[in-house]
Amino acid sequence: MSSFTKILCETDVKKQMAVNSDLVNHLPQSRGGETVNLPVMDVSSGTTWEFGYYVRRDGHPKPVFQGGWHDYRRNKGLKVGDKITFWADDGSYRIKAERKIKLMGQEFWSSDL
């Protein structure tokens, strides 16, 4: 199993989410220049989303999530500074979204989105 955690930046929220390059070996093979749809289950709700996984054909591969990523982001109300964790395990993909909250002077990550 492989995973990555990321604090979302403006590009992740407004355009497409850049995927950690180390994860590419755990995602479906892509020749580049084409979108591969990935069923990704949200661990908080159990809902499955179809993320578009895209790798450039030329230059630096820079893998990204598009398509259903936007629907997921909107549904969760994700914004800059929120955190996602993504897991890839033998063709099974999961995601968890979290937001930093302050409770009694302490900061915590909450997945109650």
Buried (B, 14 or more C-beta within 10 A) or exposed (E): EBBBEBEBEEEBBEEBBBBEEEBBEBBEEBEEEEBBEBEBBBBBEEEBBEBBBBBEEEEEBEBBBBBBBBEBBEBBEBEEEBBBBBBBEEEEBBBBBBBEEEEEEEEEBEBEB
